[in-house]
Amino acid sequence: MGALLAVLAPLRLFNESALAFGRFVGIVAVGLMVVAILVQVFFRYVLNDALAWPDEAARFCMLWMTGLMAPTAFRRGGFVAIDMLVQLLPRGLGGLLSFALLFVSLLVLVVAVQIGWSEVTGFSGKFATASLYVPTSWSFESWFRVPRSWMMASLLVGLVLLISVNLELILRAVVRMLGGEDRLPAIALEEQLGTE
């Protein structure tokens, strides 16, 4: 039990830190997405001159927000789940079923990481976005077209973080099955929202 808790502690610390940073960046991405959409609405409906970049910028922000926020939702149990069977079973069998489902989730996530990696490094990742540019100088005289791989990296980063959370949840499930639930630190909602 002590060995499991020793392995769990640094993983929990990494997840707490990485997910806190991810939530911050995700919140910034939502704000930037709203600004891009408002700019597009103003130009399209007030000035009758639609811009090309706000739609793509909003999509870019939405993908990164999703990739960085989904691991937090998974860790807190915020994904849609049908847990009626787990609750109907005796505690030991329910824990075993939860462990098996987490293990299947891990297998799916590992395959998904391979797909995400191929999206970032493969043929489609070599193209650039249609209308997103970033300045390459302080004078804004030269611009760089944003590669599509930067957008698709959100999938890869989100999946890697989901794997990290999944491994933590698997370890927590094993500790629970061995009767050490009282030794597990809680994943508190207040801690996740920063309202402690």
C-alpha positions in Angstrom: 0.0 0.0 0.0 2.8 2.4 0.9 4.5 1.8 -2.5 1.2 2.6 -4.3 0.8 5.8 -2.3 4.4 6.7 -3.0 3.9 6.3 -6.8 0.5 8.1 -6.6 1.9 11.2 -4.7 4.1 12.7 -7.5 1.5 11.8 -10.2 -1.2 13.6 -8.2 1.1 16.6 -7.7 1.9 16.7 -11.4 -1.8 16.4 -12.4 -2.8 19.1 -9.9 -0.2 21.5 -11.2 -0.6 20.7 -14.9 -4.3 20.9 -14.8 -4.3 24.2 -12.8 -2.1 25.7 -15.6 -4.4 24.1 -18.2 -7.5 25.6 -16.6 -5.8 29.0 -16.6 -4.9 28.7 -20.3 -8.3 27.3 -21.1 -10.0 30.3 -19.5 -7.8 32.7 -21.5 -8.7 30.7 -24.6 -12.4 31.1 -23.9 -11.9 34.8 -23.5 -10.0 35.1 -26.7 -12.6 33.0 -28.5 -15.3 35.3 -27.3 -13.4 38.4 -28.5 -12.7 36.8 -31.9 -16.4 36.0 -32.3 -17.5 39.5 -31.3 -15.0 41.1 -33.7 -16.4 38.9 -36.5 -20.0 39.8 -35.6 -19.1 43.5 -35.6 -17.4 43.4 -38.9 -19.9 41.1 -40.6 -23.1 42.7 -39.4 -22.2 46.3 -38.6 -19.6 47.1 -41.2 -20.8 44.5 -43.7 -17.2 43.4 -44.3 -16.5 39.9 -42.9 -13.0 39.1 -41.9 -11.3 35.8 -42.7 -9.4 35.2 -39.5 -11.9 35.3 -36.5 -13.6 32.0 -37.3 -10.3 30.2 -37.5 -9.0 31.9 -34.4 -12.1 31.0 -32.5 -11.8 27.4 -33.6 -8.1 27.4 -32.6 -9.0 28.7 -29.1 -11.9 26.2 -28.8 -9.7 23.2 -29.6 -7.0 24.3 -27.1 -9.7 25.0 -24.4 -11.1 21.6 -24.9 -7.8 19.8 -24.8 -6.8 21.6 -21.6 -10.1 21.4 -19.8 -11.2 17.9 -20.5 -8.5 16.3 -18.2 -9.9 18.4 -15.3 -13.4 17.2 -16.0 -12.2 13.6 -16.2 -10.3 13.8 -12.9 -13.3 15.3 -11.1 -15.8 12.8 -12.6 -17.4 15.5 -14.7 -17.8 13.3 -17.9 -21.2 11.8 -18.6 -21.3 8.3 -17.1 -23.8 5.6 -16.5 -22.7 4.4 -13.1 -26.0 2.7 -12.0 -24.5 -0.8 -12.4 -21.4 0.1 -10.3 -23.6 1.4 -7.5 -25.9 -1.7 -7.6 -23.0 -4.1 -7.3 -21.4 -4.9 -4.0 -18.5 -2.5 -3.2 -15.7 -4.9 -4.2 -17.3 -5.9 -7.5 -18.2 -2.2 -8.2 -14.6 -1.2 -7.6 -13.4 -4.0 -9.8 -15.7 -2.9 -12.6 -14.6 0.7 -12.2 -10.9 -0.5 -12.4 -11.7 -2.5 -15.6 -13.4 0.5 -17.2 -10.5 2.8 -16.4 -8.1 0.2 -17.9 -10.2 0.1 -21.1 -10.2 3.9 -21.1 -6.4 3.8 -20.9 -6.1 1.5 -23.9 -8.4 3.8 -25.9 -6.4 6.9 -24.9 -3.1 5.2 -25.9 -4.5 4.5 -29.4 -5.8 8.0 -29.5 -2.4 9.4 -28.7 -1.0 7.6 -31.7 -3.7 9.2 -33.9 -3.0 12.6 -32.3 0.7 12.2 -33.0 0.1 11.4 -36.6 -2.2 14.4 -37.0 0.6 16.7 -35.6 3.5 15.1 -37.5 1.9 13.5 -40.5 0.9 14.8 -43.9 -2.0 17.0 -42.7 0.2 18.7 -40.1 2.5 20.0 -42.7 -0.1 22.5 -44.0 -0.7 26.0 -42.7 -4.0 27.4 -41.6 -5.9 29.5 -44.2 -6.0 32.8 -42.4 -4.1 32.7 -39.1 -0.8 34.6 -38.9 1.4 35.6 -36.0 3.9 38.5 -36.2 7.6 37.5 -36.3 8.9 41.0 -35.5 8.1 43.7 -33.0 7.4 46.1 -35.8 4.8 43.8 -37.3 6.5 44.0 -40.7 6.8 40.2 -41.1 4.3 37.6 -40.4 4.3 33.8 -40.1 1.4 31.6 -41.1 0.3 29.4 -38.2 0.9 25.7 -39.1 -2.1 23.4 -38.8 0.0 21.2 -36.5 -0.2 23.9 -33.8 -4.0 23.5 -33.8 -3.9 19.7 -33.8 -1.3 19.7 -31.0 -4.3 20.5 -28.7 -5.6 17.0 -29.4 -2.2 15.4 -28.5 -1.7 17.5 -25.4 -5.2 16.8 -24.1 -4.8 13.1 -24.7 -1.5 12.9 -22.9 -3.0 14.8 -19.9 -6.0 12.4 -20.0 -3.6 9.5 -19.8 -1.9 11.0 -16.8 -5.2 11.5 -15.1 -6.3 8.0 -16.0 -3.2 6.5 -14.5 -3.8 8.5 -11.3 -7.4 7.3 -11.2 -6.3 3.7 -11.8 -3.9 3.9 -8.9 -6.6 5.4 -6.7 -9.0 2.6 -7.7 -6.3 0.0 -6.7 -5.7 1.7 -3.3 -9.5 1.7 -2.7 -9.8 -2.0 -3.6 -7.0 -2.8 -1.1 -8.9 -0.9 1.6 -6.8 2.3 1.7 -9.5 4.8 0.7 -9.0 6.7 4.0 -5.4 7.3 3.0 -6.2 8.9 -0.3 -6.2 12.7 -0.5 -9.5 13.9 -1.8 -10.0 15.5 -5.2 -11.9 18.5 -3.9 -14.1 20.7 -6.1 -13.0 23.8 -4.1 -9.4 22.9 -4.9 -10.2 22.5 -8.6 -12.0 25.8 -8.8 -9.5 27.7 -6.7 -12.1 28.8 -4.1 -10.5 27.4 -1.0 
